[in-house]
Amino acid sequence: MAGIDQRLQAQIAQAAARTLEWLERMQAPDAPRGVCRISAAQDPAAWPGMTLPGTYNATLLRELLGGMADFSAAERAALAAWLLRTRLPDGRVRVAGMREADVFKKPDPAETWRYIDWHVTNYTLGAVAAATPDAVPVLDFARPWLDERELLAWLACRDLRDPWQEGNNIVNLGGFLLALGRQGVPGVPQAMETLFAWHDRLQEPATGFWGVNQTTRLGALHAMAGSMHNFHLWYATGRPLPHHDRAIDYALAQPPTIVSACIDVDLVDLLAHGHALTAHRRADILAWCRAMLPALLAIQRPDGGFYDEAEGVRRQDGWVRGYAEPQGLSNTFATWFRWIAIAMIADLLWPGWRAWRFRRDPGIGYRL
């Protein structure tokens, strides 16, 4: 086993070096260091807005792999300023070029924009924190949900027929509220209690997930993915997660094979935190993750990046008539997500072997 571990560690180190070299090639022209295209297919002149997702994913990826260490203070400040250049006065960050006619997540346009803005803002603020750790985010847009009536009304509108989408909504809001709490804004503990109580009422004890009529294999996977996002709020607050063992059982029942960047990282995340926080089937978790690691490493592209899915079309979440590119290409979104999964497994198998720099706030890439 020691020899196998050494070979895997060497493969991970080589893969990380190749990814960091690929990120250098994704550098956008005439922009501060670290500003990146989403993929080699993106024309920054034709689709300048996509450089924001390209950059926040690349920045979080660099931070995870230790690639931000050689950025000077001036380069870090310039990168953070670039990331925030499309910030709205209330603190939301928006992808430039998105128009109402071209976006959709829900029939209500306000819900659509809220989903997209919150998602983009969460990732952007994570990247800003990676570049400039002492930055204090503007979160005025999240303050209305400190009012219990506003929060309860918003929760009543959550559609658990689509638990993946709602899981994104909830973890983003929860993360913003916790950040407001760190700024000393009053009312955050009460808001979080309201949020947890809503979850307690609706969680499915048989699976540990949230969702309505998620009876197909694909539906169950979507319930897992959305619920995994919600779980971060329990992890970040040190709150015991009800039915954690059943969620672990579900994840272990899935084959350790490649599905998509999102599904794969959520399964790994669930199991890595399950191993850290419970005594349930810890040997099985280690075995599953050990089997998944070579599968993840095997799909690194020759250029050093990773793809999301092998076939189809990939779009920016919610931008249904916006930028699109073929699946199967290396892109910063998928490469970051793939490396989160690899890093979590490596950290589980060999604690302290490498100084992974996971996100500090709830959301993809967060680790206790």
C-alpha positions in Angstrom: 0.0 0.0 0.0 2.9 2.4 0.7 4.2 2.0 -2.8 0.7 2.7 -4.3 0.3 5.8 -2.1 3.7 7.1 -3.1 2.8 6.7 -6.8 -0.5 8.4 -6.3 1.1 11.3 -4.5 3.7 11.7 -7.3 0.8 11.7 -9.8 -1.1 14.3 -7.9 2.0 16.5 -7.6 2.7 16.2 -11.4 -1.0 16.9 -12.2 -1.0 20.0 -10.0 2.1 21.4 -11.8 0.5 20.8 -15.2 -2.7 22.5 -14.1 -0.8 25.6 -12.8 1.0 25.7 -16.2 -2.4 25.5 -18.0 -3.7 28.4 -15.9 -0.8 30.6 -17.1 -2.0 29.9 -20.6 -5.5 31.0 -19.7 -4.3 34.5 -18.8 -6.5 37.1 -20.5 -4.6 39.6 -22.6 -4.1 43.1 -21.4 -5.4 42.3 -17.9 -4.0 42.1 -14.4 -2.1 38.9 -13.6 -4.5 36.1 -12.7 -7.4 37.3 -14.9 -8.3 34.3 -16.9 -10.4 33.0 -19.8 -12.9 30.3 -18.8 -11.3 28.1 -21.5 -9.2 28.2 -24.6 -12.5 28.5 -26.6 -13.5 31.8 -25.1 -12.8 34.9 -27.1 -12.5 37.6 -24.4 -13.3 40.4 -26.9 -16.6 38.7 -28.1 -17.6 37.5 -24.6 -15.9 39.7 -22.0 -18.4 38.8 -19.3 -17.2 35.2 -19.2 -13.8 36.3 -18.0 -15.3 36.9 -14.6 -16.3 33.2 -14.0 -13.0 32.3 -15.7 -11.1 34.4 -13.2 -12.9 33.6 -9.9 -12.7 29.9 -10.7 -9.0 30.2 -11.6 -8.2 32.2 -8.5 -9.9 29.7 -6.1 -8.1 26.9 -8.0 -4.7 28.6 -7.7 -5.3 29.2 -4.0 -6.2 25.6 -3.4 -3.1 24.4 -5.2 -0.8 27.0 -3.5 -0.4 28.9 -6.8 -1.1 32.3 -5.3 2.0 32.2 -3.1 4.1 34.1 -5.6 1.6 36.9 -6.3 2.9 40.2 -5.0 0.7 42.4 -2.8 0.2 44.7 -5.7 -0.8 41.9 -8.0 -3.2 40.5 -5.4 -4.8 44.0 -5.0 -5.1 44.5 -8.7 -6.7 41.1 -9.1 -9.2 41.7 -6.3 -10.1 45.1 -7.8 -10.7 43.5 -11.2 -12.9 40.9 -9.7 -15.1 43.6 -8.1 -15.3 45.9 -11.1 -18.9 44.9 -11.9 -20.0 45.0 -8.3 -23.4 46.8 -7.8 -23.8 49.4 -5.1 -25.5 46.9 -2.7 -22.6 44.4 -3.0 -23.9 41.9 -5.6 -21.5 41.1 -8.4 -23.0 40.5 -11.9 -21.6 39.0 -15.1 -21.3 41.8 -17.6 -23.5 41.3 -20.7 -26.3 39.3 -19.1 -29.7 40.6 -20.2 -33.1 39.7 -18.8 -34.2 38.2 -22.1 -31.2 35.8 -22.0 -31.4 34.4 -18.5 -33.7 31.9 -16.8 -33.8 29.9 -13.6 -37.4 30.5 -12.5 -40.5 32.0 -14.1 -40.2 35.0 -11.7 -37.4 37.3 -13.2 -36.6 38.5 -9.7 -35.9 34.9 -8.5 -33.8 34.3 -11.6 -31.6 37.3 -11.1 -31.3 36.6 -7.3 -30.1 33.0 -8.1 -27.6 34.1 -10.6 -26.3 37.2 -8.7 -26.0 35.3 -5.5 -24.1 32.4 -7.1 -21.7 34.7 -9.0 -21.3 36.9 -5.8 -20.5 33.9 -3.6 -17.7 32.7 -5.9 -16.4 36.2 -6.6 -16.1 37.0 -2.9 -14.4 33.7 -2.3 -11.8 34.6 -5.0 -11.4 38.1 -3.5 -10.8 36.6 -0.1 -8.1 34.3 -1.7 -6.4 37.3 -3.2 -6.8 39.7 -0.4 -7.8 37.9 2.9 -8.4 41.0 4.9 -11.0 42.4 2.4 -14.4 43.1 4.0 -17.3 42.4 1.6 -20.2 44.6 1.0 -23.3 42.5 1.8 -26.1 45.1 2.0 -28.2 43.0 -0.5 -28.4 40.2 2.1 -29.6 42.3 5.1 -33.3 42.1 4.3 -33.2 38.4 5.1 -32.2 39.2 8.7 -35.9 40.1 9.2 -37.7 36.9 10.2 -40.8 37.7 8.2 -38.8 38.2 5.0 -36.8 35.1 5.6 -39.8 32.9 6.3 -41.6 34.3 3.2 -38.6 33.6 1.1 -38.3 30.0 2.5 -42.0 29.4 1.8 -41.3 30.0 -1.9 -38.5 27.4 -2.2 -39.4 24.8 -4.7 -38.1 21.4 -3.4 -39.0 19.8 -6.7 -35.7 21.2 -7.7 -33.5 20.7 -4.6 -30.2 21.3 -6.5 -31.2 24.8 -7.5 -32.6 25.5 -4.0 -29.5 24.1 -2.3 -27.5 26.7 -4.2 -29.9 29.4 -3.2 -29.8 28.4 0.5 -26.0 27.9 0.9 -25.4 31.2 -0.8 -27.8 33.1 1.5 -26.6 31.2 4.6 -23.0 32.1 3.7 -23.8 35.7 3.3 -25.6 35.8 6.6 -22.7 34.2 8.4 -20.4 36.7 6.9 -22.6 39.5 8.1 -22.4 38.0 11.6 -18.6 38.1 11.4 -18.9 41.8 10.7 -20.9 42.2 13.9 -24.2 42.8 12.3 -27.0 41.9 14.8 -29.7 39.4 14.1 -27.6 36.7 12.4 -28.0 33.9 15.1 -31.8 34.3 15.0 -31.9 34.2 11.2 -29.7 31.0 11.2 -32.0 29.4 13.7 -35.0 30.1 11.5 -33.1 28.7 8.5 -32.2 25.5 10.4 -35.7 25.0 11.8 -37.1 25.1 8.2 -34.6 22.4 7.2 -35.4 20.3 10.2 -39.1 20.3 9.3 -38.5 19.2 5.7 -35.5 16.9 5.8 -36.2 13.3 4.6 -35.1 10.9 7.4 -34.6 8.0 5.0 -31.9 9.8 3.0 -30.9 12.9 5.0 -31.7 15.0 1.9 -34.3 17.5 0.9 -36.5 17.2 -2.2 -40.0 16.3 -3.4 -40.6 13.3 -5.7 -36.9 12.6 -6.2 -37.7 9.0 -7.0 -35.5 8.4 -10.1 -31.8 7.7 -10.0 -31.1 11.1 -11.6 -33.6 12.8 -9.2 -31.9 11.2 -6.2 -28.5 12.4 -7.4 -29.9 16.0 -7.7 -31.3 15.8 -4.2 -27.9 14.7 -3.0 -26.2 17.5 -4.8 -28.5 20.2 -3.5 -28.5 18.8 0.0 -24.7 18.6 0.1 -24.7 22.4 -0.5 -27.0 22.9 2.5 -24.8 20.6 4.6 -22.1 23.2 4.5 -24.1 25.4 6.8 -24.1 22.7 9.5 -20.3 22.1 9.0 -19.5 25.8 9.2 -21.5 26.3 12.4 -20.5 23.1 14.2 -24.1 22.0 14.3 -24.7 18.2 14.3 -26.3 17.2 11.0 -29.5 15.0 11.4 -29.5 11.7 9.5 -25.9 12.2 8.4 -25.4 8.4 8.4 -28.2 7.9 5.8 -26.6 10.5 3.5 -23.3 8.7 3.8 -25.0 5.4 3.0 -26.5 6.9 -0.2 -23.1 8.2 -1.3 -21.4 4.9 -0.7 -24.0 3.2 -2.8 -22.9 5.2 -5.8 -20.2 3.8 -8.0 -16.8 5.6 -7.7 -16.9 6.7 -11.3 -17.0 9.9 -13.3 -20.4 11.6 -13.8 -19.9 15.3 -13.9 -17.7 17.9 -12.1 -20.6 18.9 -9.8 -21.9 15.4 -8.9 -18.4 14.0 -8.4 -17.2 16.7 -6.0 -20.5 16.6 -4.0 -20.2 12.9 -3.4 -16.5 13.3 -2.3 -17.4 16.3 -0.2 -20.2 14.4 1.5 -18.0 11.4 2.3 -14.9 13.5 3.4 -17.0 15.4 5.9 -18.8 12.3 6.9 -15.5 10.7 7.8 -14.4 13.8 9.7 -17.7 14.2 11.7 -19.1 10.7 12.3 -17.9 7.2 13.1 -20.2 5.8 10.5 -18.6 3.4 7.9 -15.3 5.2 8.0 -13.4 2.2 6.4 -15.9 2.1 3.6 -15.5 5.9 3.0 -11.7 5.5 2.8 -12.1 2.6 0.3 -14.6 4.5 -1.9 -12.4 7.6 -2.0 -9.3 5.6 -2.7 -11.1 4.0 -5.7 -12.4 7.4 -6.9 -9.0 9.1 -6.9 -7.4 7.3 -9.9 -10.6 7.9 -11.9 -10.4 11.6 -11.3 -6.7 11.8 -12.1 -7.2 9.8 -15.3 -9.4 12.4 -16.9 -6.9 15.2 -16.8 -6.7 16.6 -20.3 -3.3 16.8 -22.2 -3.3 20.5 -21.7 -3.4 20.2 -17.9 -7.0 21.2 -17.3 -10.1 19.1 -16.6 -13.5 18.9 -18.3 -17.0 18.9 -16.8 -18.8 16.2 -18.8 -17.5 14.4 -21.9 -20.3 15.4 -24.3 -22.9 18.1 -24.8 -22.9 21.9 -24.4 -21.8 23.8 -21.4 -23.3 27.1 -20.4 -22.9 29.6 -17.6 -25.5 28.7 -15.0 -28.7 30.6 -15.8 -27.4 32.3 -19.0 -29.5 30.2 -21.3 -29.0 32.4 -24.4 -25.5 33.5 -23.6 -22.1 32.1 -23.9 -21.8 28.4 -24.7 -19.0 26.0 -25.6 -18.7 22.3 -26.2 -18.3 19.9 -23.2 -15.2 17.9 -23.1 -12.9 21.0 -23.0 -10.7 22.0 -20.2 -12.3 25.0 -18.4 -11.5 26.7 -15.1 -14.9 25.8 -13.5 -14.5 22.1 -14.0 -10.8 22.1 -13.3 -11.4 23.8 -9.9 -14.2 21.4 -9.0 -12.1 18.4 -10.0 -9.2 19.6 -7.9 -11.5 20.1 -4.9 -12.4 16.4 -5.1 -8.8 15.3 -5.6 -7.6 17.5 -2.7 -10.3 16.4 -0.3 -9.5 12.7 -1.0 -5.8 13.3 -0.7 -6.3 15.2 2.6 -8.4 12.3 3.8 -6.0 9.6 2.9 -2.8 11.5 3.8 -3.5 14.2 6.4 -0.8 16.9 6.3 0.9 15.5 3.2 0.2 18.7 1.2 -0.9 22.2 2.4 -4.2 22.4 0.5 -5.8 25.8 0.9 -9.6 25.1 0.9 -12.2 27.9 1.0 -12.9 29.4 4.4 -16.6 30.1 3.7 -19.6 27.8 3.0 -19.9 26.7 -0.6 -18.1 24.5 -3.1 -14.5 24.1 -2.0 -15.1 24.6 1.8 -13.6 22.1 4.1 -13.4 21.9 7.9 
